[in-house]
């Protein structure tokens, strides 16, 4: 399946899983890049999914680039990285500057 085909299947509320099957959270927003603004012409370098996890007292937000997505099946989105890699990647814990406040 092409990257564009996978991206077109993604919806808010879907569960995101690491390559080792760990639940990372649910998609809160889908960001298509600073210049494009449209899913049909997204910039792969800037586009990402915003993933939220945690409960009332321990929340985590991740910004996972589209290029990391490998599969969409049912209500699940699977990424290339394992859970340990995700949690150690500081770039994925930082909101991209092009996303508005």
Buried (B, 14 or more C-beta within 10 A) or exposed (E): EEEEEBBEEBEEEBBBBBBEEEEBBBBBEBBBBBEBEEBEEBBBEBBBBBBBBEEEEEEEBBBBBBEBBBBBEEEEBBBBBEBEBBBEBEEBEEEBEEBEE
